[in-house]
Amino acid sequence: MPKEKGFRKRLYEIVFEADTPAGKAFDIILLFAILLSIAMVMLNSVESLHNRYAAFFYYSEWFFTVLFTIEYVTRIYIIDKPFKYILSFYGVIDLLAVLPTYLALFFAGTGFMTIIRVFRLMRVFRVLKLARYVKAGEVLKTALKNSAGKIIVFLEFLVAIVILMGSVMYLIEGPEHGFANIPKSIYWAIVTLTTVGYGDIAPQTVLGQTLASILMIVGYSIIAVPTGIISAEAFKSSKSYQKNTQVCPNCLWDKHDDDAVYCKKCGTKLN
């Protein structure tokens, strides 16, 4: 048992941490494997390449699937509380990265869903301790989380505007000018407010064009609002950023203080 425990601890340091040459090598190999598997899925969607190299794409996909499956099972084996990892965000992503290939045996077309592996790159950037990526990612995540309430209020305001403007435009223009119903008029209001302007529906009357012009100007003025909200929160988050990226071997918590020796959530000693 002591030998098995020591072996699991060694594997844990390689798979979950990057403080050793072996851990860094593992993460770099994993990074390239993820990128190659994503490239194969993308190239396989090109019909000319698929018809010419179908067998190569098939076997390469199974190679990466088996590789990631072994990695997934290994993570479950070496963690103290497997269900903590299985039900965690990264655990779900790791499972979804291999599941589509197995489902493709029963359901045609699901194999291309393996493109979800791109989300696995988030773990690699964190584990590799690439400071500028880690800091940028953590700051952005914190900023989005802290600004969620304000963004929701802002979106509610936008929804009210497009419903109101769409309904008014329906009354002004009517079906004879392409505004067949209120939902379609609301679609026009969304396209106009966001300054996309597809042009598939356009007001024909002077009053309708005037209303559209006002909505366009309002669109330009409100586009900067969510940017300002997130930027303000990002500035606050950048000041309180912590560099410690150690992962607790017990509960997988990774928001420790820079000088932490024990996990601040469960008390387990960090590696």
C-alpha positions in Angstrom: 0.0 0.0 0.0 2.8 2.5 0.8 4.3 1.9 -2.6 1.0 2.3 -4.3 0.3 5.5 -2.4 3.8 6.8 -3.3 3.2 5.9 -7.0 -0.2 7.7 -7.0 1.4 10.8 -5.4 4.1 10.8 -8.0 1.5 10.5 -10.8 -0.5 13.3 -9.2 2.5 15.6 -9.3 3.0 14.8 -13.0 -0.6 15.1 -14.1 -2.1 17.8 -11.9 1.0 19.9 -11.2 3.8 21.4 -13.2 6.5 22.0 -10.6 8.8 19.3 -12.0 10.4 18.6 -15.4 8.2 15.5 -15.7 5.0 17.5 -15.0 5.9 20.2 -17.5 6.8 17.6 -20.1 3.4 15.9 -19.6 1.6 19.2 -20.0 3.5 20.2 -23.1 2.7 16.8 -24.7 -0.9 17.1 -23.7 -1.1 20.6 -25.2 0.2 19.4 -28.6 -2.0 16.3 -28.5 -5.1 18.5 -27.9 -4.1 20.9 -30.7 -3.4 18.0 -33.1 -6.7 16.3 -32.3 -8.6 19.6 -32.9 -6.7 20.1 -36.2 -7.7 16.6 -37.3 -11.4 17.2 -36.6 -11.3 20.5 -38.5 -9.5 19.0 -41.5 -11.8 16.0 -41.5 -14.7 18.3 -42.1 -13.2 19.3 -45.5 -14.9 17.0 -48.0 -12.0 16.7 -50.4 -9.6 15.8 -47.6 -12.1 13.5 -45.9 -12.7 11.5 -49.1 -8.9 11.2 -49.7 -7.7 10.4 -46.2 -10.7 9.0 -44.5 -8.9 6.0 -43.1 -6.1 8.2 -41.7 -8.6 10.6 -40.0 -10.5 7.6 -38.6 -7.5 5.9 -37.0 -6.0 9.2 -35.8 -9.3 10.1 -34.1 -9.3 6.8 -32.2 -5.7 7.2 -31.3 -6.4 10.6 -29.6 -9.6 9.3 -28.0 -7.8 6.3 -26.4 -5.0 8.6 -25.3 -7.4 11.1 -23.7 -9.4 8.2 -22.2 -6.3 6.8 -20.5 -5.5 10.3 -19.2 -9.1 10.7 -17.9 -9.1 7.3 -16.1 -5.6 8.1 -14.7 -6.9 11.4 -13.2 -9.7 9.5 -11.5 -7.3 6.9 -10.2 -4.8 9.3 -8.6 -7.2 11.8 -7.1 -8.2 11.3 -3.4 -11.9 12.1 -4.1 -12.7 10.9 -7.7 -16.2 12.3 -7.7 -14.9 15.8 -6.9 -12.9 15.7 -10.2 -15.6 13.9 -12.2 -18.3 16.5 -11.3 -15.9 19.5 -11.6 -15.8 21.8 -14.6 -12.6 20.3 -16.0 -13.8 16.8 -15.2 -16.9 17.3 -17.3 -14.9 18.8 -20.1 -12.4 15.9 -20.1 -15.3 13.4 -20.3 -17.0 15.3 -23.1 -13.7 15.4 -25.0 -13.8 11.6 -25.4 -17.5 10.8 -25.3 -18.4 11.9 -28.9 -16.1 9.3 -30.5 -17.7 6.5 -28.6 -21.2 7.8 -29.3 -20.3 7.9 -33.0 -20.4 4.1 -32.9 -24.1 4.3 -32.3 -25.1 7.8 -33.6 -23.7 9.0 -36.9 -22.4 12.6 -37.0 -21.6 13.0 -33.3 -17.8 12.5 -33.9 -17.4 16.1 -34.9 -18.5 17.2 -31.4 -15.0 16.3 -30.3 -14.1 19.9 -31.2 -15.1 20.6 -27.6 -11.6 19.5 -26.8 -10.6 23.1 -27.4 -11.9 23.9 -23.9 -9.2 21.7 -22.4 -6.6 24.3 -23.4 -7.8 26.4 -20.5 -6.4 23.8 -18.0 -3.1 23.5 -19.8 -2.6 27.3 -19.7 -3.3 27.2 -15.9 -1.2 24.2 -15.1 1.7 25.3 -17.2 1.8 28.4 -15.0 2.1 30.7 -18.0 1.8 33.9 -15.9 0.5 36.3 -18.5 -2.2 33.9 -19.7 -3.1 32.8 -16.2 -3.4 36.4 -15.0 -5.4 37.5 -18.0 -7.8 34.5 -17.7 -8.3 34.9 -14.0 -8.9 38.6 -14.3 -11.3 38.2 -17.1 -13.2 35.4 -15.3 -13.5 37.4 -12.1 -14.5 40.6 -14.0 -17.3 38.7 -15.8 -18.5 37.2 -12.6 -18.5 40.4 -10.7 -20.2 42.4 -13.5 -22.9 39.7 -14.1 -25.5 41.6 -12.2 -24.9 44.9 -14.0 -24.8 43.2 -17.4 -28.1 41.4 -16.7 -29.8 44.7 -15.8 -28.3 46.2 -19.0 -29.6 43.3 -21.1 -33.1 43.7 -19.6 -33.0 47.3 -20.7 -32.0 46.3 -24.2 -34.8 43.7 -24.4 -37.3 46.4 -23.4 -35.9 48.8 -26.1 -36.1 46.2 -28.9 -39.6 45.0 -27.9 -40.8 48.6 -27.8 -39.1 49.7 -31.0 -40.1 46.6 -32.9 -43.7 46.9 -31.9 -43.8 50.6 -32.9 -42.1 49.8 -36.2 -44.7 47.1 -36.9 -47.5 49.7 -36.4 -45.7 52.3 -38.6 -44.6 50.1 -41.5 -46.8 47.1 -41.4 -46.7 43.8 -43.4 -46.7 45.6 -46.7 -43.2 46.9 -46.1 -41.8 43.6 -44.8 -42.7 44.0 -41.1 -45.0 41.0 -41.2 -45.4 40.6 -37.5 -44.0 41.9 -34.1 -41.4 39.1 -33.7 -40.0 39.9 -37.1 -40.0 43.6 -36.3 -38.2 42.9 -33.0 -35.6 41.0 -35.1 -35.2 44.1 -37.2 -34.8 46.2 -34.1 -32.0 43.9 -32.7 -30.2 43.9 -36.0 -30.4 47.7 -36.2 -29.5 48.4 -32.5 -26.4 46.2 -32.8 -25.5 48.1 -36.0 -25.2 44.8 -37.9 -27.7 46.0 -40.6 -28.4 42.9 -42.8 -30.7 45.0 -44.9 -33.2 42.1 -45.4 -35.9 44.4 -43.8 -35.8 48.1 -44.1 -38.4 50.9 -43.3 -39.9 52.6 -46.3 -41.8 55.5 -44.7 -40.3 58.7 -43.5 -41.5 58.2 -40.0 -40.0 54.6 -40.0 -36.7 55.8 -41.4 -36.5 58.5 -38.7 -37.2 55.9 -36.0 -34.5 53.7 -37.5 -32.0 56.5 -37.5 -32.7 57.2 -33.8 -32.3 53.5 -33.0 -28.9 53.4 -34.9 -27.6 56.3 -32.9 -28.8 54.8 -29.6 -27.0 51.5 -30.7 -23.7 53.3 -31.1 -24.0 54.9 -27.7 -24.9 51.8 -25.7 -22.3 49.4 -27.3 -19.7 50.8 -25.0 -21.7 50.3 -21.8 -20.9 46.6 -21.2 -17.3 47.2 -22.2 -17.0 49.9 -19.5 -18.6 47.7 -16.9 -16.3 44.8 -17.6 -13.2 47.0 -17.8 -13.9 48.6 -14.4 -14.3 45.2 -12.8 -11.2 43.9 -14.6 -9.2 46.8 -13.2 -10.3 45.9 -9.7 -9.6 42.2 -10.3 -6.1 42.9 -11.6 -5.1 44.5 -8.3 -6.2 41.5 -6.2 -4.7 38.8 -8.5 -2.9 35.9 -6.8 -0.1 33.9 -8.6 -0.5 30.7 -6.7 -1.9 28.0 -9.0 -1.4 25.0 -6.7 -4.3 22.5 -6.9 -5.4 20.8 -3.7 -5.0 17.0 -4.1 -8.1 16.5 -1.9 -10.8 19.0 -3.1 -9.2 20.4 -6.3 -9.4 24.0 -4.9 -7.0 26.3 -6.7 -7.6 29.8 -5.3 -4.9 29.7 -2.6 -2.9 32.6 -1.2 0.6 33.1 -2.6 2.2 31.9 0.6 -0.3 29.1 1.4 1.1 25.8 2.6 -2.3 24.2 3.4 -5.6 24.3 1.4 -7.7 27.2 2.6 -10.9 25.2 1.9 -10.2 21.7 3.4 -6.9 22.0 5.2 -5.0 19.5 3.1 -1.3 20.1 2.7 -0.4 21.4 -0.7 2.4 19.8 -2.8 
